[in-house]
Amino acid sequence: MTPSNLKTERERSSLAARQEAFKTTLRAAGGEVRVRELFQLMTAAEAAGFLALEVGTVRNLTYRHEIPSVKIGARGVRYRLIDLIVWSEQRSRLAIG
């Protein structure tokens, strides 16, 4: 999917944020991060551990659609590592700016 094919500004913004997170992670890891690791799906408990939050907080943020998540089946929810990196970077910029 190329940027010209994206339909909304939100999708373009999300793609740009993912690309920036990917570049930042590659620089921080000295280029040794694996793409598969960035796109791995994590449970709420794993996401909470990564974000240093309580599991209940992650579930609450998910319910309120404030944190990016992926639906698995009818009720299952997982979180992509790269999406959590982007989300936390955006929140830290909001806190600073």
Secondary structure, 3 states (H helix, E strand, C coil): CCHHHCCCHHHHHHHHHHHHHHHHHHHHCCCCCCHHHHCCEECHHHHHHHHCCCHHHHHHHHHCCCCCCEEECCCEEEEEHHHHHHHHHHHHHHHHC
